[in-house]
Amino acid sequence: MRPSVFKTLNLNVDQSIPAQGAVAQHMDVVADLTAKLDQLRLWAEPAGLKTLRRTVTDLRALHPEPWLTFLGSGDFHHHTLALLESLDERRLPAEGITLVLIDNHPDWFCEQPTFHCGNWVSGVLGLPWVKSIILVAQDSQDLRGHQFWAAPWQSLCSGRVTLHPYQRAQSLVPFKWTSKVQGVASARRYPMGTVLQYQTVAAVGESCFFDELANRLAGQSIYLSVDKDCLQPEAATTDWEQGCLSLSGLLHGIRRLRAACGIVGADVCGESAPKPLKGLAKQLDAGRWGQKTPAAAMANDRNAQTNLAILEAFGVTTSGVETVMEGAALCPG
């Protein structure tokens, strides 16, 4: 299968990518959504969501080819749902596509509002052209057993969602009893609930895991979403607690998936937002009340180097920038 060639975009809400000059110069299109920062961050409020959807729809009309989109902070990972919604179903394979999410968090909670950085995956399950979701490298506290009560349990049981944490070997899900959970390596019933056992990235080895995943998905169409909080802290500075995946392992995974699959689109988030999160409700939701942002220069330098490596792994060599202003026509700049 011939590797996909991408149009590079930045949905610029938080100014994190423009602050990385070496990365910004490789963006073909920049959509200016900075006026909606507070309405789109962490979760999308109605006015912000309307603008986001309109912007993405207009861009799709101009650029029908596969996109590699940089979203900014992980606080905007729910924008992936808007990107997947906007795909032209007529250009997708009849059998549908698979979302591969490499992230320290599953982002799958079945809660409101739908466009939240912690629950957008449950929204993706409502899209008929997404046949399956594969979660890779999750190792956060979101995999504690009681958290599965807010997870898409039926989709995990049916195998439409599969879970491969980085190193968490099992979870005890209290007061749910089943031995048929096709989305994990195995499941056993116990008096207190069901123990889920996982095939982990660490147990298989990073390179071997991604080799096996690429072989499993060979010839299929996928959408690849990466949150850099899956990486070890020396590889990225993010707004969320970070995982254990090495940068070399992530890059190997991107290259192998790109070579084996048809990537209909991809996105990257996990920058360090230049400004603190506003609003008490959102600060409490994110656990950031009174939290300060890290030193911007150091965060930008580290993340820029990682983003450049990610661009190379996707085979991107484009240059030139178009600027898209909210409420204005989309035109070359």
N, C-alpha and C positions, 0 to 999 in steps of 0.2 A: 504494500500500500504506500502510495506517495505521501510524504509528510505534508501536513497543512502549512500554508503560507498565511500569515496573520496580518491584519490591520491592527496597529497598536493604538490604543485609546487610553486617555486618562479622564475618568469621571472625577473632576477636581472639585471636591467639596471642602477639604480641610487644608489645602495648600501644601500637603506633605510631599507630593511628587514634584511640583514646581521648585521646591526648595532643594531638590536633588538634581542639580543642573545637568550632570552627566547622563542621568536617566531621562530627564524631561526632553532633552534634544532628540531622543529616539521615539517620541510619541508622534504619531501621524495626525492624531486628532485630539484636541483638548476641549472638553465640554465644561464650561464654567457654571458650577452649581454652588459657588461659595455663598451666594445670597441666601441659600436654603440650609446652611450649615446646621443651625440649631433645630430645624424641622426635620432633618434627615438623620441626625446622629443618634446612634444606639437603637432607636426605632423611628420609623417614618410617620410623621404626622400627616393628615390628609392633604394639606397644601403642598408639603414637600414631596409627597408621593406622586401627586398629580404632575408636578414639574418634572420629576425624575422619569416617569413613564413617558411623558410627551417628548422629552429630550432623547430618550433611548429609541423611541419609535421613529422620530425624525432622522436620527443617525442611521438606523437600519435601512431606511429608504435610500440613503446616499451611499451606504457601504454594506452591501449584502454579503461580502466575503467573511470568513471567520475572524473574530476579534480576539485579541489579547488585551484585556482591560485591566488597568491599574486603578484600584478603588480607594486607596488611602489607608487610613486606620482600619483595624478590624471592627471598629464601631460601625462601619458601613458594609459589613459583609452581606447584609440582607439585600444589598443592591444586586447580588447575584440572582436572586429570584426575579427581579425586574428584567435582567438580561435574558434569563431562560424563558420568561413569559413572552418576550419579544421575538424569539426565534420564529422564522417563517416555517410553519409546519409542512408546507408544500415542498420545501427544500430538504427536509429531514427524511431519513429512511423510514419505510413503512413499519418496521419492527420497533422503532423508537430509539432513544439514546440512553446512555448510562452517565449519571453524574458521579465523578470521582472527586471526593472532597478530602484533601490532605490538610489537617487542621488539628490543633491540640484540643478542640472542643467539638462535640457532635452537632451543635446548632440545630437540634431536632425537636425541641420541646413543643408540645401541642398547647400553646398558650396564646393569649392575645396581647398586643396587636400582631397580626400576621407578619408584617414587615419589621421584624425585630432581629438584631444580629444574633440572638440566641435561639431563634425558632424558625428561621426562614426555610430550613430543610423540610419541615412539616408542610410548608406551603408548596414546595417543589413536588411533593407526593400527589398534589392535586392536579398536576399537569399531565395530560394523557400521553404526551410524547416522551415522557421520562419513564422508561420501563424499569429502571433499577437505580439504586444509589449505593455506592461503595465508600465507606468511611475508613480513612487510613490515618494512623498515628495519634489518635485521640488518647490522651492520658490524664485529662483533667479530673477534678472532683465531680464533674458531671456524669461520670460513670459509676458513682456510688449507687448501691442497689436501690435505695428508695427513690432515686431520681428517675428510674425507669417507669414510674407511675405516670410521669408526664411525657414519656417518650412514645414514638409511634410503634407501640408494642405489636400490633397485628402485622404491620409491614415487616418488622424484624422476624416474627414467627414465620411469615410466608416466604421470607428470603428476598423480598423486594428491596429491603435494606440489609446490607451486610456490614459487619463491624470488625475492624482489625486494629485494636489499640497498639500503641507502641510497646509497652511492657506490662500493662495490667493484665494478669493472666485470667482473672475471673471476677464475677460480680454475683452477689447473692441478692436476688430480687425478692423482697419479702411479700408474702401473701399473694403470690401469683404462682400457680402450679401447672406446669406443662413440661413435657419432655421433647416437644417438637418445636424447636426454634432454629429454623433453617439459616438464619442470618449470622450464626456464630458457629464455632467449631463443634460444640456439643452442649447439651443441656441436661441437667438431672434434677428430679424432683426430690425435695427434702421437706420435713415437717414445717419448716419456717418459710418455705418458698422454693424458688427455682434458682439453681446455681448455673450461671452461664460461663462457659469456658471458651477462651478465644485463641485463634491463631494470631500471634502477635508479630509485629515487625521485628522486634528484638530477638525473638526465639528463632525466626527463620534467617535473620540477617538482612540488613537493609537492601543490599544489591540483589540478593536472591529473592527477597520478597517482591521487589518491583519487577524482576525478570519473570517471576511466576504470574504476577498480575497482568503484565503486558501479554504474556502468552495466553492467559485466560480470555483477555479481551481482544485478541488479535483479529483484525478485520472488521471490528465493530466501530460504531460511532459513539464518541464520548464527549462530555463537557468536563473540563478539568478546572477545579477551583482550589487555590492554594492560599492558606493563611500562614504567614511567616511565624506566627506564634507556635507552630509545630516545631520550630527549629530551636536548637540549643542557643542560650543567650548570647554567646560570642558571635553568632551569625546574624542576629537581628535584635533590634530594640523595639518592642511592641507595647501596646497599651493593655495587654492581658498576660496572665501567667503563661510561661512558655514550657514547651515540651522537650523532647530528647533527640529528635531526628537531626542528623548531621546535614550540613549544607551539601556535601558531596553525595549523600544518599538521596536527597531531594532532587538534585540535578540529574542524577542517574535515572531516577524515576520518570522525570519529565521527558528525558531523551528516549527512554525505552517506550513509553506510552505514545510519544509522538511518532516513533518509527513503526509501531505495531498497529496503531488505531487511526481512524479518521477523527480528528479533533474539530468539532463544529464550533468551538469557542472555548475560551479559557479566561480566568481572571486571577489577580494577585492582590492580596491586601496584607495588613499587618505592619503598616508604618506606625511611627510614633507621631500622634497628632500634635501640631505646634501649640494648640490652645487647650486649656483644661475643659473638661466636660461641664456644660452649664445646666442649671436646673436641679433642684434638690431631689426630685423624683428620679431623674436619670442618674445622678451621682450615687444615690442609695442603691438603685438597681444594679449598677456596675461595680459597687463596692469601692467608690472613689471619692467619698465625701472628704473634702479637705486635702486630697492628694495633689501633688505637684507634678508637672510634666518633667521628663528627664531633660538633660542638657541637649538643646536642639542640634548643635553642630556635631556632637559626637554621635547622636542617633542618626542624623541624616547621612553622615559619612559611612557608618556601618551598614545601614539599610541600602544606600546607593550601591555599594560594592556587591551586596547580595542581589539586588535587583538587576544589575548589569549581568551577573552570572546567570540569572534566571532568563533574561532576554536571550542570551546566547544559547541556553539550553533549548529554547523554543525556536531557534534558528532565525531570530530577528536581526536584520541588518538595515532596516529602513531608516530614513531621516526625513526632516521637513515637518512642519507643524501647521495644522489648521486650528483656528480658534473658533469656538462655538460659544456665543454669548446667550444667556437665557433671554428668551423673548425675541431674539434676533434671527435673521436668516442664517443658515449654515453655509459658510463660504470660505474659500481659501484665504489664509492670512499670510 
